[in-house]
Amino acid sequence: MDVRLFRGSLFAFRSFFTSLVRHSLFGMRHSLFVFRSIFNLLLWVTGFGLVWLGFSVLNAAAGTTAGEWGEELSLTAGMDIAVANNPELAIQRDQVEIARQDANRAKSYLLPQVGGNSRYLQVDRDSAEASFGAQPERQTSIGVKAQQMIYDDQIVSNYRAALRLHQGREFDLDSVRLDVMQQAALRYLDFLAARALARIE
């Protein structure tokens, strides 16, 4: 295999892959499955599948086998490891949870409010008799109150703002997740390319 042709093809594919990931950041909120599916499909369509690159090229160039390199880490496994252990993603997940709780708290003011109270009063017998029945010796009262807010501009505005903040935090989380996956995939490609070039040269 011509080294310059291999390098040129790899650079073109790497650039295309980077462009694909960057464009996906502004589109689909739940695009992780689609992202992986499209990426795997493109690998095979272009003829530069990572399995072929990691095994076929190396075996043809140097006569090595997969066992000599140890257990091979797949692209998706590497991306999953990066997503699970990235500290920035952990911070973003906490931000999403905080925003979710704030939205729920703001929403609670829109729900029906129910309250209750009870009262027990006891006076001495002499005072009760002196009141000629106006004040009983023992008196118990129980009350229940329910109310529903019809409309309050401030409460509604606060809830809408909290809801949008929560949605924004989720978008930020998806964006950071895609960035981490992109970087992990590019580092994976760089490693395989360097390993293949070392054997070809």
FISEMAR-903670 format. One line per field, with one value per residue: y, z, x negated of N, C-alpha, C, CB in turn; residue in three letters. Coordinates in pm, 1 decimal, always signed. Each point is the difference from the previous one (the first is absolute). Last residue first. Glycine has a CB too. Example, Ala and Ser with C-alpha at 12.3 -4.5 7.8 and 13.67 -1.06 7.14 Angstrom:
n_v = (-225.0|-509.2)
n_w = (+708.0|+207.5)
n_u = (-1285.0|+89.4)
ca_v = (+119.0|+119.0)
ca_w = (+6.0|+0.0)
ca_u = (-82.0|+89.0)
c_v = (+109.0|+120.0)
c_w = (+73.0|+0.0)
c_u = (+77.0|-90.0)
cb_v = (-62.8|-117.3)
cb_w = (-214.5|+124.6)
cb_u = (-118.4|+189.2)
rest = (SER|ALA)
END
This chain:
n_v = (+145.3|-364.8|-73.8|+488.5|+80.6|-349.1|+195.7|+454.3|-157.2|-255.9|+398.4|+319.6|-290.5|-34.0|+474.3|+52.8|-313.7|+228.7|+438.3|-164.8|-220.0|+411.7|+266.7|-309.3|+42.7|+485.1|-4.9|-322.3|+270.9|+413.4|-210.8|-139.1|+454.8|+173.6|-307.6|+152.4|+462.2|-83.7|-196.9|+364.4|+314.3|-251.3|-26.6|+474.6|+112.1|-281.3|+200.9|+447.6|-76.7|-395.5|-194.0|-288.1|-318.7|-283.4|-27.1|-351.8|+74.7|-346.0|+159.2|-273.8|+267.6|-224.5|+296.8|-204.5|+399.0|+418.6|+540.7|+16.2|-324.2|+300.8|-27.9|-137.5|-465.0|+67.3|+263.8|-343.4|-368.8|+250.5|-109.3|-327.4|+115.5|-320.4|+176.3|-268.2|+219.8|-239.7|+234.6|-184.3|+330.5|-266.7|+205.6|+429.8|-19.7|-451.7|+168.5|+248.7|-431.8|-239.0|+369.3|-13.8|-495.7|+57.9|+358.2|-307.7|-382.1|+292.4|+171.3|-468.3|-117.5|+398.9|-158.9|-459.3|+199.3|+247.4|-425.0|-440.8|-451.0|-15.9|+278.1|-201.6|-442.0|+98.4|+176.5|-399.0|-274.8|+251.2|-52.4|-452.1|-91.4|-524.4|-241.4|-34.8|-109.7|-482.4|-124.3|+277.2|-91.7|+312.3|-56.0|+476.8|+21.8|-379.8|-3.5|+496.4|+25.4|-385.7|+149.7|+499.9|+80.1|-398.0|+101.2|+483.7|-4.8|+317.8|-163.8|+251.7|-349.2|-195.5|+464.8|+188.7|-385.5|+81.6|+489.0|-91.3|-329.0|+300.2|+388.4|-261.3|-158.2|+468.7|+313.4|+111.6|+450.0|+41.0|+499.1|+225.1|-430.6|-223.1|+361.3|-137.5|-480.6|+104.5|+318.0|-346.3|-345.5|+307.9|+101.8|-484.0|-102.5|+359.4|-141.9|-474.4|+123.7|+283.4|-346.1|-352.5|+286.2|+112.2|-481.3|-336.3|-545.2)
n_w = (+700.2|+62.5|+479.5|+67.4|-313.7|+257.7|+427.8|-188.3|-208.3|+409.5|+264.3|-322.7|-24.7|+494.5|+21.1|-331.7|+275.1|+413.5|-231.4|-187.3|+426.0|+223.8|-357.0|+20.3|+497.4|-43.9|-319.9|+282.1|+393.9|-257.6|-148.9|+474.0|+129.8|-355.9|+165.5|+457.8|-172.3|-250.3|+427.2|+259.9|-351.4|-15.6|+498.5|+21.5|-355.9|+241.5|+427.9|-226.8|-261.7|+239.2|-198.7|+411.9|+393.9|+287.1|+550.0|+322.6|+533.2|+328.7|+534.3|+420.7|+465.6|+473.9|+431.9|+472.1|+195.6|-393.0|+91.0|-19.6|+320.6|+354.2|+116.7|+471.6|-151.3|-294.6|+352.8|+326.6|-313.9|-326.0|-591.5|-368.7|-516.1|-348.5|-511.0|-411.4|-491.4|-469.1|-475.0|-490.4|-393.0|-494.5|-279.2|-119.4|+406.2|-136.9|-428.5|+265.4|+236.1|-433.1|-193.0|+408.6|-31.4|-488.0|+94.0|+350.6|-316.5|-363.4|+314.9|+144.5|-483.0|-75.0|+386.2|-188.0|-447.8|+212.0|+220.1|-345.5|+170.0|-269.7|-389.1|+9.1|+102.7|-335.6|-300.2|+125.0|-37.9|-413.7|-138.1|+348.0|+191.3|-146.2|+435.2|-265.1|-440.3|-14.3|+0.8|-396.5|-248.9|-335.6|-463.1|-80.5|-406.4|+10.4|+500.2|+8.2|-391.3|+177.9|+490.7|-29.1|-473.6|-24.7|+461.8|-100.7|-585.6|-352.7|-292.1|+162.6|+82.6|+394.9|+167.2|-169.7|+225.9|+402.7|-66.4|-121.3|+380.8|+289.1|-168.1|-10.1|+452.6|+100.8|-194.1|+330.2|-216.2|-519.7|-71.8|+239.2|+94.3|-423.9|-191.8|+323.4|-100.8|-490.4|+37.0|+276.1|-325.2|-369.5|+246.9|+107.9|-466.2|-151.4|+344.7|-113.5|-479.2|+86.7|+304.4|-324.2|-377.8|+266.5|+137.5|-381.5|+218.6)
n_u = (-561.1|+338.3|-121.2|-35.7|+372.9|+251.7|-161.9|+61.1|+427.7|+112.6|-160.6|+200.7|+403.6|-23.6|-120.7|+370.2|+275.7|-159.6|+43.1|+435.8|+121.5|-165.0|+224.7|+385.9|-41.8|-81.5|+389.4|+246.7|-148.2|+87.1|+423.2|+55.8|-147.7|+303.0|+345.6|-128.5|-36.5|+418.1|+173.5|-211.8|+166.9|+428.5|-15.6|-151.3|+327.8|+332.4|-163.6|-36.0|+418.7|+319.7|+453.8|+166.7|-266.5|+405.5|+8.5|+207.5|-15.5|+233.7|+40.4|+143.1|+99.4|+98.5|+116.3|+82.2|+274.8|+185.9|+87.3|+508.8|+182.7|-197.8|-473.8|+47.3|+56.0|-400.3|-225.0|+163.7|-111.4|-441.9|-7.6|-239.7|-20.7|-226.9|-18.0|-204.7|-80.2|-120.7|-119.6|-9.3|-148.4|+60.7|-504.6|-182.1|-269.9|-144.9|-165.2|-330.7|-88.1|+28.9|-273.3|-283.8|+13.5|-85.4|-329.4|-179.2|+55.8|-179.5|-342.1|-65.6|-3.9|-290.3|-267.9|+28.8|-77.5|-370.9|-142.9|+148.9|+60.5|+415.5|-137.6|-458.1|+200.9|+354.9|-353.8|-272.8|+406.0|+114.9|-485.2|-208.2|-530.7|-184.5|-281.5|-546.9|-204.8|-97.6|+478.0|+68.9|-541.8|-343.7|-130.2|+67.7|+303.3|+320.6|+21.3|-29.5|+307.1|+275.6|-51.1|+2.0|+116.0|+296.9|+150.6|-20.8|+78.9|-155.0|+351.1|+381.7|+349.4|-235.4|-93.8|+418.5|+222.1|-279.7|+93.7|+469.4|+14.1|-270.9|+274.1|+411.8|-138.7|-162.9|+312.3|+309.6|-136.1|-243.5|-233.4|-337.4|-227.7|+75.8|-275.0|-355.4|+89.0|+15.5|-378.2|-227.1|+157.1|-126.1|-418.9|-38.3|+139.0|-312.3|-332.7|+101.6|-3.6|-403.2|-185.3|+146.4|-140.5|-405.5|-33.3|+278.3|+10.8)
ca_v = (+62.2|+12.5|-130.7|-52.4|+63.1|-54.6|-139.1|-1.8|+48.2|-105.0|-113.4|+38.2|-0.4|-140.6|-57.6|+51.4|-66.4|-139.5|-2.6|+37.7|-113.7|-104.4|+44.0|-19.1|-144.1|-43.6|+59.2|-73.0|-134.2|+12.8|+21.1|-129.6|-83.7|+46.1|-47.3|-145.4|-22.3|+24.6|-109.2|-118.6|+23.4|-9.0|-140.4|-72.7|+38.8|-64.4|-143.9|-23.1|+22.2|+96.8|+53.6|+7.3|+124.1|-21.5|+113.4|-34.1|+107.6|-38.2|+68.0|-53.6|+40.7|-56.3|+38.8|-60.6|-44.6|-135.8|-60.2|+64.7|-78.7|-39.2|+53.6|+145.1|+28.6|-43.8|+97.0|+125.4|-8.4|-57.5|+99.1|-42.7|+101.8|-53.5|+83.6|-50.1|+49.8|-36.5|+18.3|-49.5|+5.6|+31.8|-110.5|-3.2|+114.9|-30.9|-55.7|+109.3|+90.8|-64.1|+4.0|+138.1|+23.3|-76.3|+73.3|+121.0|-41.5|-39.2|+123.1|+63.3|-80.6|+34.8|+132.4|-19.2|-56.1|+109.5|+82.4|+138.9|+44.4|-40.0|+65.7|+143.7|+20.6|-20.5|+117.3|+112.3|-23.9|+31.8|+143.6|+49.3|+84.5|+122.1|+17.5|-8.2|+134.5|+60.5|-43.8|+79.8|-47.0|-15.1|-139.3|-52.3|+72.8|-2.5|-137.5|-43.1|+73.6|-39.9|-137.4|-49.7|+79.3|-21.4|-139.3|-11.5|-49.0|+17.4|-99.9|+60.1|+49.0|-111.3|-71.8|+72.7|-20.1|-137.1|-9.5|+66.2|-79.3|-120.2|+37.6|+33.3|-125.4|-85.8|-51.6|-140.3|-5.9|-96.8|-57.8|+102.0|+68.3|-69.7|+35.5|+139.5|+11.4|-66.2|+86.8|+114.8|-45.5|-20.1|+131.7|+61.7|-63.4|+39.2|+139.9|+6.4|-54.2|+91.5|+118.1|-38.4|-20.3|+132.0|+71.1|+123.7|+119.8)
ca_w = (-30.0|-145.2|-59.9|+53.5|-71.4|-135.3|+9.0|+36.9|-113.7|-101.6|+49.0|-0.3|-138.1|-41.3|+60.4|-73.3|-130.2|+21.6|+34.8|-116.5|-92.1|+60.1|-8.0|-138.2|-23.9|+59.7|-77.0|-126.4|+30.4|+29.9|-127.9|-68.8|+63.2|-44.2|-136.7|+5.6|+51.8|-110.3|-96.5|+57.1|-0.3|-138.1|-41.5|+69.5|-62.1|-131.5|+21.4|+55.2|-102.6|+61.5|-82.1|-137.0|-66.4|-129.8|-92.3|-131.0|-98.7|-119.5|-126.4|-104.9|-137.8|-102.4|-136.5|-99.3|+75.0|+54.4|-13.6|-114.3|-123.2|-30.1|-133.3|+9.0|+59.9|-91.6|-109.8|+51.4|+10.9|+126.1|+108.3|+125.0|+105.8|+119.1|+120.8|+108.5|+133.4|+105.9|+136.3|+102.1|+132.8|+110.2|+39.0|-91.4|+29.7|+115.9|-43.2|-57.8|+108.6|+77.5|-81.7|+1.0|+130.1|+4.5|-78.2|+75.6|+113.9|-50.7|-36.6|+124.2|+49.7|-78.4|+44.6|+133.7|-17.0|-45.0|+113.2|-22.9|+92.9|+138.4|+49.4|+10.1|+113.6|+122.6|+17.9|+38.5|+138.7|+86.9|+0.6|-111.8|+50.1|-75.6|-30.3|+114.7|+52.2|+37.1|+132.2|+102.9|+29.8|+140.9|+32.6|+90.3|-2.8|-133.9|-34.0|+79.6|-41.9|-135.3|-14.4|+116.8|+25.5|-110.3|+11.1|+102.1|+127.3|+103.9|-13.0|-52.5|-135.9|-94.3|+3.3|-81.8|-140.1|-36.5|-0.7|-120.7|-116.0|-8.7|-21.0|-142.0|-74.8|+26.5|-124.3|+35.5|+143.7|+71.3|-51.2|-8.8|+127.8|+78.7|-47.5|+34.7|+142.4|+28.6|-48.0|+90.5|+125.5|-22.4|-14.3|+132.9|+77.6|-57.3|+34.3|+142.1|+18.4|-58.7|+85.1|+125.3|-29.7|-23.0|+126.7|-6.5|+0.0)
ca_u = (-128.9|-14.7|-23.2|-125.9|-110.9|-6.7|-43.3|-141.7|-78.1|-3.8|-78.9|-140.9|-48.5|-0.4|-120.8|-115.9|-6.7|-39.1|-141.5|-79.8|+0.7|-83.4|-139.3|-43.6|-12.1|-126.9|-108.9|-11.4|-50.2|-142.7|-67.9|+0.0|-102.3|-131.0|-18.8|-18.4|-135.0|-94.5|+14.4|-64.6|-144.5|-47.2|+3.6|-107.4|-127.3|-6.4|-18.7|-133.1|-101.9|-90.9|-108.1|+50.9|-36.0|-64.1|+2.4|-56.6|+4.0|-75.7|+26.0|-87.0|+33.0|-89.4|+37.6|-89.8|-117.6|+6.6|-132.9|-66.8|+5.1|+138.0|+32.0|+17.5|+130.3|+105.2|+6.9|+54.7|+146.1|+47.6|-2.3|+64.2|+0.3|+67.3|-10.7|+85.0|-31.2|+93.6|-50.0|+93.3|-58.3|+92.7|+86.9|+114.4|+86.0|+84.3|+128.2|+79.0|+36.2|+106.9|+121.6|+49.0|+61.6|+125.3|+100.1|+34.2|+82.5|+132.2|+69.2|+45.3|+112.7|+118.3|+45.2|+57.2|+134.1|+85.8|+44.7|-38.1|-103.9|+26.7|+121.6|-25.7|-90.3|+77.9|+85.2|-84.3|-40.7|+113.7|+27.3|+80.4|+108.8|+25.9|+141.9|+89.1|+25.8|-126.9|-40.6|+65.7|+134.8|+34.8|+23.7|-102.5|-126.4|-59.1|-34.0|-113.9|-119.3|-39.0|-45.3|-71.2|-119.8|-95.2|-42.2|-103.4|+55.4|-101.2|-105.3|-122.5|+23.0|+3.7|-126.9|-97.2|+33.7|-37.4|-144.9|-51.2|+40.3|-82.5|-139.1|-12.3|+14.2|-114.4|-57.2|-20.2|-22.5|+82.2|+123.3|+103.4|+17.9|+102.6|+133.4|+26.9|+30.4|+127.8|+107.9|+6.4|+59.7|+143.3|+61.9|+0.7|+106.7|+129.4|+24.3|+33.0|+134.8|+97.3|+10.0|+65.2|+141.8|+60.3|+14.2|-75.2|+85.3)
c_v = (-91.7|+55.5|+9.1|-134.8|-52.0|+56.8|-62.4|-142.2|-4.7|+42.4|-109.3|-116.3|+32.9|-12.3|-147.4|-54.4|+46.2|-73.4|-143.0|-11.1|+29.4|-121.2|-106.9|+44.6|-27.8|-148.8|-44.8|+51.7|-81.3|-136.1|+11.9|+10.6|-137.1|-82.1|+41.3|-56.7|-149.0|-20.9|+16.6|-117.4|-121.5|+18.7|-16.4|-146.0|-73.5|+31.0|-73.6|-148.9|-31.4|+15.7|+102.7|+51.6|-3.8|+134.6|-35.1|+121.3|-46.5|+110.4|-50.2|+67.9|-56.7|+45.4|-52.3|+34.9|-62.3|-38.1|-139.2|-60.2|+62.5|-68.4|-32.8|+61.4|+149.4|+31.1|-37.2|+103.8|+131.4|+10.9|-67.1|+108.7|-53.7|+101.5|-65.5|+83.9|-61.1|+58.8|-37.8|+15.1|-40.6|-7.5|+42.0|-107.2|+6.1|+114.9|-23.0|-48.6|+115.7|+89.2|-63.9|+12.7|+142.1|+22.3|-72.3|+78.7|+120.3|-36.8|-29.5|+128.0|+58.9|-80.0|+40.0|+132.3|-22.4|-47.5|+115.3|+88.8|+145.2|+61.8|-30.1|+73.9|+148.6|+23.4|-11.5|+126.8|+113.8|-22.3|+34.5|+149.9|+56.6|+73.9|+135.4|+20.8|-4.0|+138.3|+63.4|-38.0|+83.0|-51.2|-22.8|-144.9|-67.1|+63.0|-8.2|-141.8|-49.0|+68.8|-31.0|-137.8|-59.8|+72.4|-32.2|-144.2|-20.1|-37.5|+12.4|-100.3|+54.9|+48.1|-111.3|-72.0|+67.5|-28.8|-139.5|-15.2|+59.3|-81.6|-123.5|+32.7|+25.2|-130.3|-98.9|-72.6|-141.3|-4.5|-81.0|-56.7|+97.5|+69.0|-66.4|+44.2|+143.0|+17.6|-58.7|+93.8|+115.5|-41.3|-11.6|+137.2|+63.1|-58.9|+46.5|+142.9|+9.9|-46.8|+97.7|+121.2|-34.2|-11.3|+134.7|+82.4|+124.3)
c_w = (+38.1|-36.1|-150.0|-61.9|+49.2|-77.7|-138.4|+6.0|+29.7|-120.2|-105.8|+44.2|-6.8|-142.1|-37.6|+57.4|-80.1|-132.8|+22.3|+30.8|-123.0|-92.1|+54.1|-19.1|-142.5|-24.6|+53.2|-82.9|-127.4|+28.0|+21.3|-136.1|-67.0|+59.2|-54.0|-139.4|+7.1|+45.8|-116.0|-96.6|+53.7|-7.7|-142.4|-43.8|+64.2|-68.9|-133.1|+16.5|+51.6|-94.7|+80.7|-93.8|-144.7|-64.6|-127.2|-90.5|-128.1|-103.1|-111.6|-131.0|-95.6|-137.7|-98.3|-140.5|-93.0|+70.1|+61.4|-25.6|-120.5|-138.0|-42.6|-134.5|+6.2|+55.7|-98.2|-110.7|+48.0|+9.3|+127.2|+105.4|+121.0|+112.7|+113.2|+125.3|+100.0|+132.8|+101.6|+136.9|+102.5|+135.0|+112.0|+38.9|-92.0|+34.8|+117.3|-43.5|-52.6|+114.4|+74.0|-80.5|+11.3|+131.9|+1.2|-72.2|+84.5|+115.0|-53.0|-28.9|+129.7|+45.3|-73.5|+55.4|+134.5|-21.6|-41.5|+113.7|-18.8|+98.7|+148.2|+57.7|+20.5|+124.4|+128.1|+24.5|+51.0|+146.9|+97.5|+13.6|-118.4|+58.4|-65.8|-44.2|+125.8|+60.6|+46.1|+138.9|+111.6|+11.4|+145.1|+38.5|+83.3|-1.0|-136.1|-35.5|+75.3|-44.3|-139.4|-18.1|+112.5|+26.7|-107.3|+19.3|+100.2|+135.1|+101.7|-15.6|-60.1|-143.0|-103.9|-2.3|-90.8|-146.9|-41.9|-8.8|-128.7|-124.7|-17.2|-34.0|-149.0|-78.5|+22.9|-119.7|+44.7|+146.9|+99.4|-45.6|-2.8|+132.7|+83.3|-45.4|+37.4|+145.5|+31.2|-39.0|+98.9|+128.6|-19.9|-5.2|+137.8|+80.0|-52.2|+42.7|+144.9|+19.5|-52.7|+90.3|+127.2|-30.3|-19.6|+126.1|+0.0)
c_u = (-115.3|-136.4|-24.3|-33.4|-134.1|-117.9|-13.9|-53.2|-149.0|-83.3|-11.3|-88.5|-148.6|-54.0|-13.9|-130.5|-121.5|-15.2|-49.5|-148.8|-84.5|-8.2|-94.5|-144.7|-49.4|-21.6|-135.8|-117.1|-18.5|-62.1|-151.0|-67.6|-7.5|-113.5|-136.5|-23.9|-30.8|-144.3|-97.5|+6.2|-75.2|-150.7|-52.3|-4.7|-116.9|-132.8|-13.6|-28.1|-140.1|-117.6|-77.5|-108.6|+49.4|-25.8|-76.8|+11.7|-68.0|+16.5|-90.2|+36.7|-104.6|+46.6|-104.9|+50.4|-103.8|-130.2|+4.1|-137.8|-67.3|+12.3|+141.9|+35.8|+26.3|+138.3|+110.1|+12.8|+60.7|+152.0|+51.5|-18.3|+75.5|-15.6|+78.6|-25.0|+96.9|-43.4|+105.6|-65.1|+105.8|-70.7|+94.9|+101.4|+121.6|+93.5|+93.9|+137.6|+85.0|+46.8|+117.4|+129.1|+54.6|+73.1|+134.3|+108.3|+42.9|+92.8|+140.2|+77.0|+55.0|+122.2|+127.2|+52.5|+68.0|+143.2|+90.9|+51.3|-41.5|-98.0|+22.0|+120.1|-27.0|-85.6|+82.3|+79.8|-87.5|-34.5|+111.5|+23.6|+76.4|+119.8|+23.7|+143.7|+86.6|+18.9|-129.9|-47.4|+57.6|+141.0|+34.3|+21.1|-108.1|-138.1|-68.2|-43.5|-122.3|-128.5|-54.4|-60.0|-82.5|-130.0|-101.8|-45.6|-111.8|+58.7|-110.4|-113.4|-127.1|+17.7|-3.4|-134.4|-101.4|+29.1|-46.6|-151.2|-54.9|+33.4|-88.5|-144.3|-16.9|+7.3|-113.2|-60.3|-30.2|-37.5|+77.2|+133.7|+115.6|+24.9|+108.6|+137.7|+34.8|+39.3|+136.3|+112.4|+13.6|+70.3|+150.2|+66.2|+11.3|+115.0|+135.0|+30.6|+43.5|+142.2|+104.2|+19.1|+76.2|+148.5|+67.0|+25.9|-88.5)
cb_v = (+225.5|+34.0|-100.0|+122.0|+203.5|-28.5|-18.5|+211.5|+147.0|-78.3|+52.2|+237.3|+66.7|-48.2|+162.9|+207.5|-19.8|+1.7|+227.3|+154.0|-64.0|+79.8|+238.1|+32.1|-42.1|+178.7|+197.3|-40.3|+8.4|+229.4|+114.6|-63.0|+120.9|+227.1|+12.3|-10.9|+213.3|+164.1|-23.1|+79.2|+245.7|+85.2|-39.0|+154.4|+225.3|+14.9|+15.4|+220.0|+175.4|-61.5|-39.8|+39.3|+26.8|-224.3|+161.7|-244.9|+174.9|-248.8|+199.2|-223.9|+212.9|-201.5|+207.6|-190.8|-38.4|-62.5|+227.5|+211.3|-89.0|+191.8|-21.4|+3.4|-209.5|-180.6|+45.9|-49.5|-244.2|+59.5|+194.0|-244.6|+187.0|-241.9|+210.7|-235.5|+215.9|-210.7|+182.2|-164.5|+182.5|-88.8|-162.6|+83.4|+123.1|-148.5|-107.4|+110.6|-61.9|-224.0|-7.7|+82.7|-168.2|-172.2|+91.1|+9.5|-221.1|-81.7|+106.7|-97.9|-205.9|+56.0|+66.1|-192.2|-109.2|+108.8|-60.1|-39.5|-232.3|-212.3|-15.0|-16.6|-224.4|-165.3|+29.3|-101.6|-247.5|-62.4|+13.4|-224.8|+58.3|-106.2|-148.3|+82.4|+90.0|-129.9|-211.6|+22.3|-232.3|+183.7|-57.5|+227.6|+207.8|+9.0|-79.0|+150.3|+199.5|-37.5|-62.5|+135.8|+203.5|-25.3|-62.4|+200.1|-112.2|+182.9|-5.0|+212.2|+51.9|-143.9|+53.7|+215.0|-14.7|-71.8|+174.2|+164.8|-69.0|-4.2|+208.5|+85.5|-90.3|+100.9|+212.6|+5.6|+195.0|-133.9|-2.6|+165.8|-25.0|-213.8|+27.5|+46.1|-191.7|-166.4|+82.0|-18.5|-228.3|-64.4|+87.3|-125.2|-213.8|+14.3|+42.1|-199.4|-155.2|+64.4|-28.7|-229.0|-77.1|+83.0|-116.0|-2.4|-123.5)
cb_w = (+35.0|-21.6|+177.4|+214.4|-33.4|+3.1|+222.7|+128.5|-66.3|+75.5|+233.6|+46.8|-77.7|+151.3|+191.3|-54.3|+0.6|+221.3|+102.5|-75.8|+81.4|+230.0|+23.1|-76.5|+166.5|+176.2|-50.4|+2.8|+222.9|+91.9|-91.6|+119.5|+217.3|-23.0|-36.6|+203.6|+131.8|-100.9|+63.3|+229.7|+29.7|-79.8|+152.8|+196.4|-53.2|-19.4|+213.8|+117.7|-101.0|+239.0|-211.4|+86.5|+150.4|-27.8|+193.9|+27.3|+182.8|+45.8|+128.1|+119.3|+82.9|+145.6|+86.1|+159.6|+201.5|-181.6|+7.0|+49.8|+86.8|+143.3|-60.6|+188.3|+133.6|-83.4|+25.2|+223.5|+47.0|+111.2|-163.4|-55.2|-171.2|-71.0|-140.0|-97.3|-95.4|-121.7|-79.4|-163.4|-72.3|-136.4|-68.0|-181.6|+80.2|+85.5|-192.0|-75.9|+122.1|-59.1|-208.5|+24.3|+100.0|-151.9|-145.9|+93.6|+2.9|-213.2|-51.7|+120.5|-107.1|-194.3|+51.0|+40.5|-212.2|-107.3|+114.5|-249.4|+4.4|-86.7|-230.0|-194.7|-42.1|-121.5|-249.3|-130.3|-39.0|-185.3|-238.0|-21.1|+209.2|-207.1|+193.7|+150.9|-232.7|-181.2|-44.2|-147.9|-74.1|+64.6|-180.4|+84.8|-34.6|-98.2|+137.5|+183.2|-53.4|-54.1|+171.3|+134.3|-79.1|-160.1|+96.9|+112.2|-120.5|-132.9|-235.9|+105.5|+59.0|+179.3|+242.9|+54.9|+61.6|+235.1|+179.4|+7.9|+120.9|+249.9|+134.0|-2.5|+176.8|+226.6|-106.9|+164.0|+30.2|-209.1|-214.5|-48.3|+40.9|-108.3|-229.6|-15.3|+46.4|-179.7|-181.1|+39.9|-37.4|-237.1|-97.0|+60.2|-124.7|-226.3|-3.7|+41.2|-191.1|-165.6|+63.5|-17.6|-232.1|-84.6|+85.5|-252.8|+123.6)
cb_u = (+102.2|+246.2|+141.7|+40.8|+140.0|+247.4|+112.2|+32.0|+190.5|+224.9|+73.7|+66.0|+228.0|+196.4|+17.4|+129.1|+249.5|+118.5|+24.6|+183.2|+227.9|+63.8|+75.4|+236.1|+185.1|+19.2|+145.5|+247.2|+114.1|+40.6|+205.6|+211.2|+36.6|+95.2|+247.5|+146.4|+14.8|+161.7|+241.5|+59.5|+40.9|+220.9|+195.2|+24.1|+95.8|+250.5|+131.3|+13.4|+145.8|+70.5|+132.3|+233.5|-202.8|+113.3|+16.8|+60.5|+0.0|+31.4|+72.5|-23.6|+111.8|-50.3|+119.1|-58.9|+144.6|+160.9|-114.4|+124.6|+206.6|+79.0|-239.3|-162.0|-17.5|-150.9|-244.9|-100.7|-21.2|-218.4|+35.2|-40.8|-11.2|-43.3|-25.8|-2.9|-90.5|+55.5|-150.3|+104.7|-161.3|+191.5|-178.7|-149.0|-201.2|-180.0|-115.8|-211.3|-211.3|-94.3|-140.4|-235.9|-155.4|-100.8|-182.5|-232.9|-119.5|-105.0|-220.9|-196.2|-98.7|-148.4|-237.4|-157.8|-74.8|-198.3|-210.7|+3.4|-78.5|+93.2|+100.5|-155.7|-105.7|+144.5|+10.4|-183.1|+12.7|+156.1|-74.8|+110.9|-131.0|-95.7|+61.4|-182.6|-18.8|-109.8|+116.4|+197.9|-57.1|-156.6|-152.7|-26.3|+129.1|+228.4|+193.2|+77.0|+140.9|+240.3|+167.2|+151.0|+119.9|+189.4|+221.9|+96.1|+189.9|-111.5|+52.0|+69.0|+235.1|+93.9|-21.3|+116.6|+241.2|+45.2|-8.8|+189.7|+206.9|-15.1|+38.3|+235.6|+153.9|-17.0|+63.4|+194.3|+150.6|+23.5|-106.5|-177.3|-241.7|-65.6|-92.6|-242.9|-152.5|-46.9|-149.3|-245.1|-97.9|-47.3|-212.4|-209.7|-36.2|-105.1|-246.1|-145.1|-37.3|-169.4|-239.5|-101.2|-57.8|-219.3|-202.8|+11.4|+184.8)
rest = (GLU|ILE|ARG|ALA|LEU|ALA|ARG|ALA|ALA|LEU|PHE|ASP|LEU|TYR|ARG|LEU|ALA|ALA|GLN|GLN|MET|VAL|ASP|LEU|ARG|VAL|SER|ASP|LEU|ASP|PHE|GLU|ARG|GLY|GLN|HIS|LEU|ARG|LEU|ALA|ALA|ARG|TYR|ASN|SER|VAL|ILE|GLN|ASP|ASP|TYR|ILE|MET|GLN|GLN|ALA|LYS|VAL|GLY|ILE|SER|THR|GLN|ARG|GLU|PRO|GLN|ALA|GLY|PHE|SER|ALA|GLU|ALA|SER|ASP|ARG|ASP|VAL|GLN|LEU|TYR|ARG|SER|ASN|GLY|GLY|VAL|GLN|PRO|LEU|LEU|TYR|SER|LYS|ALA|ARG|ASN|ALA|ASP|GLN|ARG|ALA|ILE|GLU|VAL|GLN|ASP|ARG|GLN|ILE|ALA|LEU|GLU|PRO|ASN|ASN|ALA|VAL|ALA|ILE|ASP|MET|GLY|ALA|THR|LEU|SER|LEU|GLU|GLU|GLY|TRP|GLU|GLY|ALA|THR|THR|GLY|ALA|ALA|ALA|ASN|LEU|VAL|SER|PHE|GLY|LEU|TRP|VAL|LEU|GLY|PHE|GLY|THR|VAL|TRP|LEU|LEU|LEU|ASN|PHE|ILE|SER|ARG|PHE|VAL|PHE|LEU|SER|HIS|ARG|MET|GLY|PHE|LEU|SER|HIS|ARG|VAL|LEU|SER|THR|PHE|PHE|SER|ARG|PHE|ALA|PHE|LEU|SER|GLY|ARG|PHE|LEU|ARG|VAL|ASP|MET)
END
